[in-house]
Amino acid sequence: MITLLFLIMTSPGVLSSSTQLAAIYPQDPAVRIGSSLTATCSVSSELGMHASSLYWTLNGKRLSASLYTVLSPTALSVTLPPLVGSRQRSGDNLVCHNNGGHVLAGSCLYVGMPPEKPVNLTCWSRNTKDLTCQWAPGGQGETYITTKYILKYKLRWYSQEKECEDYNTGQPYTCYIPRDLALFTPYEIWVEASNQLGSAVSDVIYLDILDVVTTDPPANVHVSRVGDLEDQLSVRWSTPPALKDFLFQAKYQIRYRLEDSIEWKVVDDVGNQTSCRLAGLRPGTVYFVQVRCNPVGILGSRKAGIWSDWSHPTAASTPLSERVMGGSCDSKSGQQNSTLRRDLKQFFGWVRKHAYGCSSMSIKLYDQWRVWLQKSHKTRNQVGSSR
């Protein structure tokens, strides 16, 4: 409405005294989508104009005279058909004009829906120091008019409720509580939504800060080759520094992809190690690797933690296979490759039965087997070249 009054006071062709001599009723109404509305423009007899000479516009578009009713020499009403949602959050502009086009009075129409109960309220704490909560608007979400959301929280069983104040997180329907949070005591948290047409309250969630802890991505992620083994890369990282003084059982995940691919392969069973060997990779290929952390059981919590963001991608390449570089003219190479594939299949079948993921036992055995295989291959090449 402030914008509309400024328009009335400053636009060319606007009657300077119209703000005292004309008015629209109801002023700035809020109505539900699908409702009809009758508004009346009343002018002072001092203006010396008859109501039949007036006309209405809605958002700058002149309304049909068939919608008008002359109530008296100084009052003209307009009945709007079932309304659709407001075009802008600040409302639709309904304006009364004289026959010369001058603005006599204006009103803002807020056409929308009352909010529905907010849903999917979730919260997480970064390193136990703060709390961020996010939710979704109920129903279809769109109310067409400004809807205010307030996140409220309190310690369960006692203390007064507080309101979250920082909604400038860059994410919609999110609020950030930066400090002064209690540990080992559950909180009650909920969201209240309201606009000019009604209000709604979300379900209350109950949580202990320690049960919803996430952390920074693992630091110092390094990816390197494993000697001359052309199908392996070694990945090492450090525990997130913000949690180094906390008692917890870390859980890690690794994901990696080819340089020219967008599909990631995830290694779920890394456990609480801070290193892992990726095997079965393509020789002579660049890989991107990321690591993330889940602080499970922090300070004795029995709840699963929340995964951190992935670390920044780290790139490394596997060595180029000697067999790929040198090629072979041996007529028996096809048979040897067939034997190699069979041996690999047998070896990995045994590994799957006796070890999992990044198990040091499986890696050690695999390394020994690969070194032996490469030495045998080099010996055969030397014998062949000496003949």
C-alpha positions as CSV (number, residue, x, y, z in Angstrom):
1,M,0.0,0.0,0.0
2,I,2.9,2.3,0.6
3,T,3.9,1.9,-3.0
4,L,0.4,2.7,-4.2
5,L,0.2,5.9,-2.0
6,F,3.6,7.0,-3.3
7,L,2.2,6.5,-6.9
8,I,-0.8,8.5,-6.0
9,M,1.1,11.4,-4.5
10,T,3.8,11.6,-7.2
11,S,2.4,10.4,-10.6
12,P,1.5,13.1,-13.2
13,G,-2.3,13.5,-13.6
14,V,-3.0,12.6,-10.0
15,L,-5.3,14.8,-8.0
16,S,-3.3,16.4,-5.2
17,S,-6.2,16.4,-2.8
18,S,-7.6,13.0,-3.7
19,T,-6.2,11.2,-0.7
20,Q,-8.6,13.2,1.5
21,L,-11.5,13.5,-0.9
22,A,-11.9,9.9,-2.1
23,A,-11.6,6.4,-0.5
24,I,-12.1,2.7,-1.4
25,Y,-13.7,0.3,1.0
26,P,-12.7,-2.3,2.0
27,Q,-9.1,-1.1,2.2
28,D,-6.4,-3.6,1.5
29,P,-8.6,-6.8,2.0
30,A,-7.3,-10.3,2.0
31,V,-9.6,-12.9,0.3
32,R,-9.3,-16.5,-0.6
33,I,-8.7,-17.7,-4.2
34,G,-12.1,-18.3,-5.9
35,S,-13.9,-15.6,-3.8
36,S,-15.8,-12.6,-5.2
37,L,-15.3,-9.1,-3.9
38,T,-17.3,-6.0,-4.1
39,A,-15.4,-2.7,-3.5
40,T,-16.8,0.8,-3.3
41,C,-15.2,4.1,-4.3
42,S,-16.7,7.1,-2.5
43,V,-15.8,10.6,-3.5
44,S,-16.5,13.9,-1.8
45,S,-19.2,16.1,-3.2
46,E,-16.5,18.9,-3.2
47,L,-14.9,17.3,-6.3
48,G,-18.1,18.1,-8.3
49,M,-18.1,14.7,-10.2
50,H,-20.8,12.1,-10.5
51,A,-20.2,8.5,-9.7
52,S,-21.2,7.4,-13.2
53,S,-18.2,9.2,-14.6
54,L,-15.7,7.1,-12.6
55,Y,-14.1,3.9,-13.6
56,W,-11.9,1.1,-12.1
57,T,-8.6,-0.6,-13.0
58,L,-7.0,-3.8,-11.6
59,N,-3.3,-4.0,-12.0
60,G,-3.5,-1.3,-14.7
61,K,-6.2,-2.9,-16.8
62,R,-9.5,-1.2,-17.0
63,L,-12.4,-3.2,-15.7
64,S,-15.6,-3.7,-17.7
65,A,-18.5,-1.2,-16.9
66,S,-20.8,-4.2,-16.7
67,L,-19.2,-4.9,-13.3
68,Y,-20.1,-1.4,-11.9
69,T,-23.1,-0.3,-9.8
70,V,-23.9,3.3,-9.1
71,L,-24.9,3.3,-5.5
72,S,-25.3,7.1,-5.2
73,P,-24.2,10.3,-6.9
74,T,-20.8,10.0,-5.0
75,A,-20.4,6.2,-4.7
76,L,-19.5,3.6,-7.4
77,S,-19.0,-0.1,-6.6
78,V,-17.4,-2.9,-8.6
79,T,-18.0,-6.6,-8.2
80,L,-15.0,-8.7,-9.1
81,P,-15.6,-12.2,-10.4
82,P,-14.0,-15.2,-8.6
83,L,-10.4,-14.2,-8.1
84,V,-7.2,-16.0,-8.9
85,G,-4.0,-15.8,-6.8
86,S,-2.3,-12.4,-6.6
87,R,0.3,-11.8,-9.2
88,Q,2.7,-10.4,-6.7
89,R,3.3,-10.9,-3.0
90,S,2.6,-7.2,-2.3
91,G,-0.9,-7.6,-3.6
92,D,-2.9,-6.6,-6.7
93,N,-3.6,-2.9,-7.2
94,L,-7.3,-1.9,-7.4
95,V,-7.6,1.7,-8.4
96,C,-10.5,4.2,-8.8
97,H,-10.2,6.9,-11.5
98,N,-12.2,9.9,-12.6
99,N,-13.2,10.3,-16.3
100,G,-9.9,12.1,-17.1
101,G,-7.8,9.2,-15.9
102,H,-6.7,10.8,-12.6
103,V,-6.2,8.4,-9.7
104,L,-8.7,9.1,-6.9
105,A,-8.0,6.2,-4.5
106,G,-6.4,2.8,-4.4
107,S,-6.5,-0.4,-2.5
108,C,-4.3,-3.6,-2.5
109,L,-6.0,-6.9,-2.9
110,Y,-4.3,-9.9,-1.3
111,V,-5.8,-13.0,-3.0
112,G,-4.4,-16.3,-1.8
113,M,-4.7,-19.2,0.6
114,P,-4.1,-19.7,4.3
115,P,-0.9,-21.7,5.0
116,E,-1.1,-25.4,5.6
117,K,0.8,-27.2,8.4
118,P,4.6,-27.1,7.6
119,V,6.0,-30.6,7.1
120,N,9.4,-32.5,7.0
121,L,11.0,-30.5,9.8
122,T,14.6,-31.7,10.2
123,C,17.6,-30.2,12.0
124,W,21.3,-30.8,12.2
125,S,24.2,-29.5,14.3
126,R,27.6,-28.8,12.8
127,N,30.2,-30.0,15.3
128,T,27.7,-29.6,18.3
129,K,28.2,-25.8,18.1
130,D,25.0,-24.7,16.3
131,L,21.7,-25.9,14.9
132,T,20.2,-25.5,11.5
133,C,16.6,-26.5,10.8
134,Q,14.8,-26.8,7.5
135,W,11.2,-27.6,6.6
136,A,8.7,-27.6,3.7
137,P,5.5,-25.7,3.4
138,G,2.4,-27.9,3.6
139,G,0.1,-28.8,0.8
140,Q,1.0,-27.3,-2.6
141,G,3.2,-24.8,-0.8
142,E,2.1,-21.7,-2.8
143,T,-0.2,-19.3,-0.9
144,Y,0.2,-16.4,-3.4
145,I,0.5,-13.9,-0.6
146,T,3.3,-13.3,1.9
147,T,3.5,-16.0,4.5
148,K,5.7,-15.7,7.5
149,Y,7.4,-18.7,9.0
150,I,8.8,-18.7,12.6
151,L,10.9,-21.5,14.0
152,K,10.4,-21.9,17.7
153,Y,12.3,-24.1,20.2
154,K,12.6,-24.8,23.9
155,L,14.2,-27.2,26.2
156,R,11.8,-30.0,27.0
157,W,10.1,-30.0,30.3
158,Y,11.3,-26.5,31.2
159,S,12.4,-23.1,30.0
160,Q,10.5,-20.6,27.9
161,E,10.2,-20.9,24.1
162,K,12.6,-18.9,21.9
163,E,12.4,-17.8,18.3
164,C,15.0,-18.5,15.7
165,E,16.2,-15.2,14.3
166,D,18.6,-15.9,11.4
167,Y,16.6,-16.9,8.2
168,N,19.3,-15.5,5.9
169,T,20.9,-18.9,5.1
170,G,20.6,-18.8,1.4
171,Q,18.1,-21.6,1.5
172,P,14.3,-21.3,1.6
173,Y,12.4,-22.4,4.7
174,T,15.6,-22.6,6.8
175,C,16.7,-21.0,10.0
176,Y,20.0,-21.0,11.8
177,I,20.7,-20.9,15.6
178,P,24.4,-20.0,16.0
179,R,25.0,-20.5,19.7
180,D,23.8,-21.0,23.3
181,L,22.6,-24.6,22.8
182,A,22.5,-27.2,25.6
183,L,23.8,-30.7,25.3
184,F,22.4,-33.9,26.9
185,T,19.0,-32.3,27.1
186,P,16.3,-32.8,24.5
187,Y,14.7,-29.8,22.7
188,E,11.2,-29.3,21.4
189,I,11.2,-27.6,18.0
190,W,8.3,-26.6,15.7
191,V,7.4,-24.1,13.0
192,E,4.5,-21.6,12.9
193,A,3.2,-20.3,9.6
194,S,0.9,-17.3,9.2
195,N,-0.5,-14.9,6.7
196,Q,-3.5,-12.6,6.4
197,L,-5.8,-15.5,5.8
198,G,-4.9,-17.8,8.7
199,S,-2.1,-19.8,10.5
200,A,-0.9,-23.3,10.9
201,V,1.6,-25.1,13.2
202,S,3.9,-28.0,12.3
203,D,4.2,-31.2,14.4
204,V,6.7,-30.8,17.2
205,I,9.9,-32.7,16.9
206,Y,12.1,-33.8,19.9
207,L,15.8,-34.1,19.6
208,D,19.1,-34.0,21.5
209,I,21.8,-32.0,19.8
210,L,24.2,-34.9,20.1
211,D,21.9,-37.1,18.0
212,V,21.9,-34.8,15.0
213,V,25.6,-33.9,14.7
214,T,27.3,-33.6,11.3
215,T,30.7,-32.3,10.7
216,D,33.0,-30.8,8.1
217,P,34.3,-33.0,5.3
218,P,37.4,-35.0,6.1
219,A,40.6,-32.9,5.7
220,N,43.8,-33.5,3.8
221,V,42.5,-35.9,1.3
222,H,45.4,-37.4,-0.7
223,V,45.1,-39.9,-3.6
224,S,48.3,-41.6,-4.9
225,R,49.5,-44.5,-6.9
226,V,50.4,-47.8,-5.3
227,G,53.8,-48.4,-6.8
228,D,53.5,-49.8,-10.3
229,L,50.1,-51.5,-9.7
230,E,48.1,-50.1,-12.7
231,D,44.7,-50.9,-11.3
232,Q,44.9,-49.4,-7.8
233,L,45.0,-46.0,-6.0
234,S,45.6,-45.3,-2.3
235,V,43.3,-42.8,-0.6
236,R,44.2,-41.2,2.8
237,W,42.6,-38.4,4.8
238,S,42.4,-36.8,8.3
239,T,39.6,-36.8,10.8
240,P,37.6,-33.5,10.7
241,P,39.6,-31.2,12.9
242,A,36.6,-29.7,14.7
243,L,35.9,-33.1,16.2
244,K,39.4,-34.1,17.2
245,D,38.7,-33.6,20.9
246,F,35.4,-35.5,20.9
247,L,34.8,-39.1,21.8
248,F,33.1,-40.7,18.8
249,Q,33.3,-43.6,16.3
250,A,33.8,-42.1,12.9
251,K,32.3,-43.7,9.8
252,Y,33.6,-42.9,6.3
253,Q,32.4,-43.2,2.8
254,I,34.4,-42.8,-0.4
255,R,33.2,-42.2,-3.9
256,Y,35.1,-42.0,-7.1
257,R,34.5,-41.5,-10.8
258,L,36.3,-41.5,-14.1
259,E,37.5,-38.1,-15.4
260,D,35.1,-38.1,-18.3
261,S,32.1,-39.5,-16.4
262,I,29.4,-38.0,-14.1
263,E,28.6,-41.3,-12.4
264,W,30.1,-42.0,-9.0
265,K,30.8,-45.3,-7.5
266,V,30.4,-45.4,-3.7
267,V,32.5,-47.5,-1.3
268,D,30.2,-47.9,1.8
269,D,32.3,-50.2,4.0
270,V,35.3,-48.1,4.8
271,G,34.5,-48.2,8.5
272,N,36.5,-45.9,10.8
273,Q,39.8,-46.2,8.9
274,T,41.4,-43.0,7.5
275,S,42.9,-44.8,4.5
276,C,41.6,-47.1,1.8
277,R,42.9,-48.9,-1.3
278,L,40.7,-48.6,-4.5
279,A,41.3,-51.7,-6.6
280,G,40.0,-52.9,-10.0
281,L,40.5,-49.6,-11.7
282,R,41.3,-48.9,-15.3
283,P,45.1,-48.6,-16.1
284,G,46.2,-45.2,-17.4
285,T,43.1,-43.4,-16.2
286,V,42.4,-40.2,-14.3
287,Y,40.0,-40.6,-11.3
288,F,38.3,-38.1,-9.1
289,V,37.9,-39.1,-5.4
290,Q,35.8,-37.6,-2.5
291,V,35.4,-38.6,1.1
292,R,32.8,-37.8,3.7
293,C,32.3,-38.5,7.4
294,N,29.5,-39.6,9.7
295,P,30.3,-38.9,13.5
296,V,28.5,-42.0,14.9
297,G,28.0,-42.2,18.7
298,I,29.4,-38.8,19.5
299,L,29.8,-38.4,23.3
300,G,27.8,-41.6,23.8
301,S,24.8,-40.8,21.6
302,R,23.0,-44.0,20.4
303,K,21.7,-42.4,17.2
304,A,23.3,-42.6,13.8
305,G,25.0,-39.3,12.9
306,I,24.4,-37.3,9.8
307,W,26.8,-37.5,6.8
308,S,28.9,-34.5,6.2
309,D,29.3,-32.9,2.8
310,W,31.7,-34.5,0.4
311,S,35.3,-33.3,0.4
312,H,36.5,-31.3,-2.6
313,P,37.4,-33.7,-5.5
314,T,41.0,-34.9,-5.5
315,A,42.4,-36.3,-8.8
316,A,45.0,-38.9,-9.5
317,S,45.8,-41.3,-12.4
318,T,46.6,-45.0,-12.4
319,P,49.8,-46.1,-14.2
320,L,49.6,-47.2,-17.8
321,S,49.7,-50.9,-18.1
322,E,52.9,-52.4,-19.6
323,R,50.8,-54.8,-21.6
324,V,48.9,-51.9,-23.1
325,M,52.1,-50.0,-23.9
326,G,54.1,-52.9,-25.3
327,G,51.4,-55.0,-27.0
328,S,52.0,-58.6,-28.0
329,C,52.5,-60.7,-31.1
330,D,52.5,-64.0,-29.3
331,S,50.0,-66.3,-30.9
332,K,49.3,-67.7,-27.4
333,S,48.4,-64.3,-25.9
334,G,44.7,-65.0,-26.3
335,Q,45.0,-68.2,-24.3
336,Q,47.1,-66.4,-21.7
337,N,44.5,-63.6,-21.3
338,S,41.8,-66.2,-20.9
339,T,43.8,-67.9,-18.2
340,L,44.4,-64.5,-16.5
341,R,40.7,-63.7,-16.5
342,R,39.9,-67.1,-15.0
343,D,42.6,-66.5,-12.3
344,L,41.3,-63.1,-11.5
345,K,37.7,-64.4,-11.2
346,Q,38.9,-67.1,-8.8
347,F,40.9,-64.7,-6.7
348,F,38.2,-62.1,-6.3
349,G,35.7,-64.9,-5.5
350,W,37.9,-65.9,-2.7
351,V,38.3,-62.3,-1.5
352,R,34.5,-61.8,-1.4
353,K,34.2,-64.8,0.9
354,H,37.0,-63.9,3.3
355,A,37.2,-60.0,3.4
356,Y,35.1,-56.9,2.6
357,G,35.7,-53.4,1.2
358,C,39.0,-51.9,2.3
359,S,40.1,-54.9,4.5
360,S,43.8,-54.8,5.0
361,M,43.9,-58.6,4.6
362,S,42.4,-58.6,1.1
363,I,44.6,-55.7,0.0
364,K,47.8,-57.4,1.3
365,L,47.0,-60.6,-0.5
366,Y,46.0,-58.9,-3.6
367,D,49.2,-56.9,-3.6
368,Q,51.3,-60.0,-3.3
369,W,49.4,-61.7,-6.1
370,R,49.8,-58.7,-8.4
371,V,53.5,-58.3,-7.7
372,W,54.0,-62.0,-8.5
373,L,52.0,-61.7,-11.7
374,Q,54.0,-58.7,-12.9
375,K,57.3,-60.4,-12.1
376,S,56.2,-63.5,-14.0
377,H,55.2,-61.4,-17.0
378,K,58.5,-59.6,-17.0
379,T,60.4,-62.9,-16.8
380,R,58.5,-64.3,-19.7
381,N,59.3,-61.1,-21.7
382,Q,63.0,-61.3,-20.9
383,V,63.2,-65.0,-21.9
384,G,61.3,-64.3,-25.1
385,S,63.6,-61.4,-26.1
386,S,66.8,-63.5,-25.4
387,R,65.8,-66.2,-27.9
